[in-house]
Amino acid sequence: MEQKKVQETGKKLTLKEKISYGFGDFGNGFMFDLGQAYLSKFFTDVCGIPAAAAKNIFVYTKIFDAFMDPIAGSTVDAKKPGKHGKFRPVMMVSSIILAILTIVTFLMPGTTVTSKLVYAYAAYMVWGLIYSFTNVPYGSLASVMTQDVDERSQMATYRQTGSLAAQLITGVAFVPILIHFSDPKIGYPVAAAIMALIGVISFYICFRNTKEHIQPKAKVQEKTTVGDYARAVFTNKPLLCLILMTLFTISAMNANNQMMIYYCQYALGNVKLQPVINSIMIGCSILGIAAIPKMVKMFGKKKTAMIGFAIGIIANGLNFILPANFYVFTILVTIGYAGLAIPNGVTWAFVSDAIDYGEWHTGKRKEGITYAAFNFSRKIAQSIAAYVTLGALQLTGYVANAHQTAKTLLGMKAVMALYPAVALAIAAVVIGLMYNLSDDKYRDIVADLQNGKFENN
């Protein structure tokens, strides 16, 4: 194995580059996580939009967003590298626009339900379009920074750490900022503005301190056709496995985040418990993913992901079965979230490997559309999470700002615990039985790429 490792090329990354890369997802989280965790509460409890209608906002806009990712990917792939590279300039400019739109989504000028719905759909759809042009180039960046297996696992760890750190800060700080204002219609956009500013600064750190070191050996086409997209996706078996897995892991994570504020307010009886639980849950998850590089060295990426799945399934299953109280819930939701963070962290290394596999398999380098296809699954997963979360509220008779029935509280608990347990079990089956790109096989692929060899020649 050591002999194979020597074959891997590409400039070794400095610690500064790895940490700065993680700042990209840190910044991403300050804008993305707000929509996942707080926008549904804003729509239902502040704007007075019924849960059924709010559910459809998330479902349909996320499906729209998902189809924007291939457009963003093909646009980025067709771009020629400039002074600052191929991906970083697009990421930086788009992040500034995204910050502005993040604030816009938490404004509601409409007075009737219909006008509110029109505004909510329009604002969130435009937000999703710009998010695609921010996240696709950022996600593609990792594949041109290094091809070293260990470095990619470290970068995946820094990225997941950045993501969880953003969840931690937004999860702890958003509600205190919000309740500082007597009018939530002012509190929500002010809190969003503060978070969005931090997001842009973080993206600038990533832009300023990372470099695109890898020059692909395969031909990079300037125009991407539908056929190119189909070949890049449907002939890439590792990518297809990751897409299927992500539908379940990301929907589980987002359902947890989206329901948390409801669960704390109504099931635990105090919305101020939300930042407390988030600080414990996400803080411990950050400590958990710090072990990913060592786990990958010991077990490989696939087994590391499977360990995380097992932890998440057991903890979430117990959390649904056991009687609800603050201490039991907090301990088990923390363990479950930490377990979920492990495969979600390893996923970023998986995706970079899938990009190189696609180049080796087809002879064409398509970072943008490959990552866009993966990101497509994340958007669909977000749509599923909204359907599960707000659909459960709708079906169990949720009434905003009122005492909830036992049926409604059980529905909230099912979203928080039962759904993640089932979703992670399915994801574990997908990776355990279908994913076959081992670390050793990947090293062989990298050696072929550096020698200008591809699978079919």
N, C-alpha and C positions, 0 to 999 in steps of 0.2 A: 504493500500500500504506500509506503514511503517513497518508493521508486516512482510510482505513478504520480504522486503529489508533486514531485520535482518538475513533471511535465507541464503543470499548470503555469500559465504565464499571465502577464498583466502586472502593472505596477502595484507593489504592496501599499495598502492604504495606511495613512497615519491615523492615530487615535482621533485627531481633530476632525478628519474627514468622516470617520464613522459616526462620531457624536453629532456632527453637523447634519449628516444624512438623517439621523433620527429626529432632528429638529423639524424636518419637513412634515413628518406625521404629527409631531407636537403641534405645529401650527395648523395643520389640517384639522386636528381634533377640536381646536377652539372655535371652528366654524361648523364643521360637520356634526359634531356631537350635540350641539345645541338643538339642531333640527330633530335629531333622533330622540333626545331625552325630554325636551321641554316644549317643542312646537305643538304637539298634540294637546298638551295641557293648556297652552295658550288658546288654541282653537276652541276647545270644548268649554273651559271654565271662564275664560275672559271674554272671548268673542261670541260665546253663546251658540256656536255651531254644533248641531247634534252629533253624537258619536258616530252614527252611521255615515253621515256626510263627511265628517273629518277623516274617517277610515278611507273613504274613496279618494280624498285628496292625496293621501300618502300612496295608496295603491296605484292610482293612475299616473301620478307625476313620477313615481319611481320607475314605472314601466317606460314612460317617455324618456327619463334619464338614461335608462339602460340602453336604449337605441341610439342615444347621443354618443355613447362611449366609442362605438366603432368609427363614427365620423371623426371624433377627436383623435382616435388612434391612427386612422389613415392620413389625417392632416399632418400629424406630427411625424409620421414615417416619411412623408413626402418632403419634409423640410430638410434643407441642407445645413450641415453644421456650420455655425458661425464662430465669432470670436469667443463666445461663452458656451459653445457646444450646441447640441441639437435640442435637448430637452429643458435645460435649466431656464432659458429666457421665457419660453412659453409658460412654464410653471410660475415664474415670478410675476409676470404681468397679470396672468389670470387670477392669482391669489389676491391681488389688490382689488380687482373687480368683485371677486367672491366676497371679500370682507364687507364691501358696501351692500351687496345683495343680502348678506346675512342679517344685517340690520333691517333691511326692507321687509324681509319675511316676518319680522316681529312687529310690524306696523299694521294697523287695520283701519283704513279710512272709510270703509263701507258702513252703512247703517242698517240695511236689510240683510237677511240671511243670504239672499241671492247675490247681492253686491259683494258681501263678504266672501262668498265662495268663489266668485269670479276673480277677485283680487288674490285670494289665497292660491288658487290654481296658477294664475299667471306669474305671481312672484316666485313660487316654489319651482315652477318649471324652468324659468330663466335661471334661477339659482342652480338648478341641477345641470343645466347646459354648461355654465361656467365652471361648475365643480368638475365636470368631465375634463375640461381643458386645463384644470389645475392638477388633478389627481393622476390622470393617465401619463403625462410626462414625468411626474414625480415617481410613480411606480416603475416606469421604464428605466429611470436613471440608474437603478441598482445594477441592471444587467450590463451597463457599460462602464461601471466603476471597477469591478473585479470579477474574475471567474474562479477564484479560490474558494473551495468548499467551506473551509473554516471561517474565512472572512465573510462569506455570505451569511453564515449562521450568526456571526457577530453582528452584521448589519441588520439582519432580521430582528435580533434581540434589541438593538438600539431603536429600530423603527417601532417595534411593539412597546418598548419602554416609553417612547415619545407619545404614542397613542394613548397608553394608559395614564401617563402623567397628565395629559390634557383632560382625559376623563376625570381624573382625580381632582384637578383644580376647578374645572367647570362644575363638577358634581358637588364640590364643597363650597365654592364661592358664589355660584349663580343664585341660589335661593336666598342667602343673606343679602345680596345686592337687591334682589327683587323685592323682598319684604321691607327693605329700607324705605321704599316709596309707598305711600298710601294708595296710589293709583297704579294697578298693575299694568295699565296701558302705557305708563311711562317707565315703570321698572323693567319690563321685559326688553324694550329696545335699548335702554341704557346699559343693562347687563350685557346684551348682545354686542353693543358697540365696544365695550371694554374688552370682551373676549376676542372680537374680530381684530382689534388693533394688535393684541398679543400674537394672534395668528399670523398677521402680515410680517411682523418683526421676526418671527421664528422662520418663516419661509425665506426671508432675506438671509438669515444665518446659513440656511441650507444652500441657497444659491451662491452665496459669497465664498463658501469654504469647501465646496465639492468640485470634483473634476470628472470629465468623461474620458477615462483612460483607454478603454477597449475599442479598437478599430475592427469591426467585423470583417471576416474573410469572405463571407457570402455577398452576393450582389444585392444592393439595396435599391429596389425599384422606386422611381419617383412618383409613379401613379399606382394606386391600389384599386383593383377591381373587386367586384363581389366574389369572383372566383378565387382571387388571392386570399381574401378574408376567409372563405370557406375552407380552402386548403390549409391555411395557417391554423385554423381551429380544429376542424374535424379529422385531420390526420395526425393531430398531436394528442396521443393518448394520455400522457401525464397531465396535460392541460385540461382535458375533459374530466378527468378524475377530480382535479382541484375545483373545477366549476361546480360539479355535483356536490362535493363536500361543502363548499362555501355556502351553498343555498341553505344548509342546515346550521352550520356554525355561526354565520353572521346573523341569521334570523333569530337564533337563540340569544345571542349577545344583545341585539337591538331590542328584542322583546323584553328582556330583563331591564335594560336602560329606560325604555319607554314607560314601562309599568311602575318603575320604582317610586316615582313621585306620587302616583295614585295610591300605591300600597302603603306608603308611609303615612299619608294623610288620612286614609280611610280605614285600613286594616290595623295599623299600629297606633293610630289616633293622634299623630302629630307630624305635620309636614316638615318640622325642623329636624326630625330624625333622618331625613334623606341625606343631608350632607354628612352626618355622623356615620351612617352605614356606608355611604360611598367612600368616605376617607379610609375606613377599615377594609372594605372589600377591594377597592382598586389599589390601595397602598400595599396590601399583602400580595396582590397579583403582580405588582411591579417587582417585588422581591422574588416571586416565583419564577418569572421569566428570566431573571438574572442567571438562572441555572441552565438556560437553554444551550449555550455554547458547550458547556461541559457534558450535558446530556447527549448532545449530538455527537460529540467525540466518542462517548462511551457506547451509545446505542444506535447512532445514525438518526437521520431526520424522521424516518417513518416510525420507528419504535418510540421515539420521543413524543411524536404526535399521539400515538396510541396510549401512552401513559397518561397524557393530559386528558384524553377522552374518558378513560376509565375513572379518573378522579372526578371529573365533572358529572358523569352519569350517576355515580354512587351518591355524591353530595346532594345533587338536585333531587334525586329520587327520594332520599330520606327527608329532605326539606318539605316535600309535598305530603309525605305520609305522617310525619310527626306533628303534634299539636303546635299551633302558631303562637309564638311569643317572641319578644324582641331578641333575647339572647340566642335561642336556638336558631331562629331565622338568620340572624347576623352571622353566626359562626358557619352555618351550612352554605349560605349564599356566597360568603367569602371564599370558602374552599372550592365551591363549584365554579366561581368566576376565575379563580386562579388556575383551576384545571383547564378551563376553556381558553385562557390566555396562552397556554403552552402551544397547542396546535395552531392557534391564530398567529402566534409569533413565528413558528416554523414555516407557515404558509408563504411568507414573503421570500424565504430562501427557495421554497418549492417553485414559485412563479419564475424567479430568475433562471432556475434550472430548466424550466419548461421552455423559456425563450431560446436558450442555447440548444435544447433538444430540437426545437422547431427549425432552427438554422441548419443543424446537422441533418435533419430528416428531409428537408425540402430544398436545401441549397439557397434559401432566401432568408435574409435577416429582417424580421418584422417585430421589433420590440413593441411599437405602439399598438398595433392591432392585436397582438398576442395579449398584452396587458389589458387592453380594452375588453377583450373577450372575457378575461377573468373578472374584470371590474363589472362587466355586464351581470355576472352572477351575483355580485355583491349588491347591486341595485335591486335585482329581483328579490334577493334575500331581505332587503330592507322593506320592500313591498309586502312580502310575506309576513314580516314582523308586525307591520302596521295592521295588516288584515287580522292577525292573531290577537294583537293587543286591543285595538279598538273594536274588533268584532266581538271579542269576549265581553267588553263593556256593554256593547249594544245588546247582545243576546241575554245577558244576565240582568238587564234593567237598570243600568247605571244612571243616576241622576246627579248632575254636577252640583257641588257645594251643598250636599244633603247627606243625611244618614243613609248608609248603604245596607241592603238586605244581606242575609247570610249567603244567599245564592251569588250575589255580586262579589262578595268578599272571597268566596271559593273560586270564582272565575279569575279574580286577580291572582290568587295563589297558584292556580293552575298555569297561568301565563308565566309567573315568576319562577316556577320550579318544575312542574310536570312537562311542559313543552320543551324546555332546555334539555331535560333528561332524555326524552324521546329523540329529539333532533340530534343530539350528540351521539346517541347509539347508532343512528342511521349513518352519520358521518364516519363513525369508526368502522362500520362495515364497508363503506366505500373505499376508504384508504387501506384498510387491512386486506381486502380481497382484490382490489383492482389496480392500485398504484404500484408500478413495478420499475420505476426509475431509481435504482439504488445509488448510493454515493459513489461506489466503485464504478458502476456503469457510466455515471456522469463524468467521472475523471477521464475515462476512456474517450468519451465524446469530446471533451475539451482538448485532449491531445490530438484528436483527429482534426478539429477545427483549426488549431494552431498550425497544423501541417497542410491546411487547405483541402482536407479530405472530408467528403460527405457520404451519407449512407448509400446513396444510389450511384456513386462513381468511384 
